[in-house]
Amino acid sequence: MTASDSGSDGDPDDGGDAYDYDYDYEVAVDVRLRDVDFMGHVNNATYATYLEQARDAYFRDVLDVSLVETETVLVTLEIDYVRPIEADSDVVVAIDVAELGTSSLPFEYEIRADGKRAATARTVQVVRDPETGESKPLPEKWRSRIEAYRE
């Protein structure tokens, strides 16, 4: 897990050869046999699992909390597919936390296979009060850790 891969001036629709966005965090993800569909590439639904694995690593590494132990819910998931991920690919998920909301934690992602963009994605997590089910403000500790990580 490392800091970001700085972008180049490539076209965002160039098939994934150039990065046009600066990501703060990266994590490698293993392609498992069960991820591969009958066409020999990673099933499109598995991309959401890769995002979840990367988000979990971000929570542990940057926020110093387990995603399992937080009171957050996923409220948005958007994935734009660029190219298939082959079964033997080296996969990395890059993450950037966009502007923080009062209770929301928006993530921007790039899934890379063998160094080329395979998908871009966006999710939003919202912190919620377990008793009321209503949203509540992001912990200040998280805000300061995210800001410190960006520097």
N, C-alpha and C positions, 0 to 999 in steps of 0.2 A: 504494500500500500504506500503510495507516494503522493506527493503534491501534483499539481496539474501539469498536463502537457500543453505547453503554450501553443496557441493557434497560429495558423498561417493565413495567407490572404486568399485561400481557395474558395471556389464557388461551393455553397452549401449543398448543391445538388450534383456534385462532381463524382458521385459514386462512393464517397467516403474516403477519398485519398487525402483531403486536407481538412484541417479543423478550423472552424470559423468562430469558435466560442472558447473562452478561457475557463477551464474547470479547475476547482480547488482540490479535488480529492479523486483518487483512483483506487480501484480494488480489482484483483483478478478473480474470475469466476470459472469454476470447472464445468465443462460440458460433460454431462453424465449420459450414459447410454439411454436412459429413459427419456432424456430431453429430445432425442432424435425421432422424427416421424418416419412414415413409410416412404417418403421422398428422399430420405437421407440427409436432411438438414434439421436444425433445431426448430421445433414446432413454435409457431407464432405466439401461442399462449405462454410458453416458457419464458419469453422475454420479460413478462411481468414478474416472474419468480426471480430472474436475475436482478431486476430492479429492487425487489424486496431484500435479497441477500446483500446488495450493495448498501441499501438504506440501513440495514441492521449493522453492518460494519461501520458505517458513518456514525451511527448513534454510539456505538462502543468506543470508537477511536477518537472522535471529535467531542461528543457530548459527555462521554464517560458514564453512560447509562446503557442498560440493556433495553432494546426496543420492546421486548416482552414485558418489562416492568414499568413501562410508561403508560400513561392514560392518553394514548393518541388513537385516532381513527383515520383511515385513508378516505378522503372525500373526493379526490380527483385522480384519474389515471388516464393519460393520453400517450399513445405510442405511434410514431411514424416509422414505418419500416423502409429501409433503404436497400438492403441486400440480405440474402440468406446467410445464416451461420452454418458452416459445415461441421460435421461431427468431430473432426480433428482440429478445429480452430482453437487458437489461444484467444480467450475472451477477457476483455477488460471493460469495466463499467466506470465511467468518469461521472463525477457529481459536482454540481454547484448549487449552493443554496441561494435562491433568488431573494428579493426583498422580503424580509420577514413581516408578517402581519401581526395583529394583536394576539391572536390565538393560532394562527396558521404558520406552517413550516413548508414553504414551497421548494421543491427540488427540480432541477433541470439535469438531464442525463444524456450521455452518449454511450451507446453500447458499441464496442469495437471488436471486430473479429480479425485476427492477424494484422492489427494496426490500421484497419480500414473501418470506416463508419458503417455499422450494420443497422442502427436505429437511433433515433433521438426520442426522448420521452420527457414527460412532465408529470409529477405527482404533487399532491398537497395533503399533508397530515395536519390534523387539527387536534389540539390538546383539549380534553374534555374532563368535566367534573364527573367522577364515577357515581356520585350520589344522585345528581340531577340529570346527567346526560347532556348538559349544556356545555358550550365551549367555555374555556377559561384561558387567561393570559399565559403565554409562553413563560416558562421559568426564566428569570433574569440570568441564572447561571448558564442556561443554554445560549441566550443572546450573546453574553460576553465570550463564551467559548467559540461560537461561530465567528464573531468578529476577530478574535485573537487568531483563529486558524486562517482567516483570509489574509492576514498581514504577513 
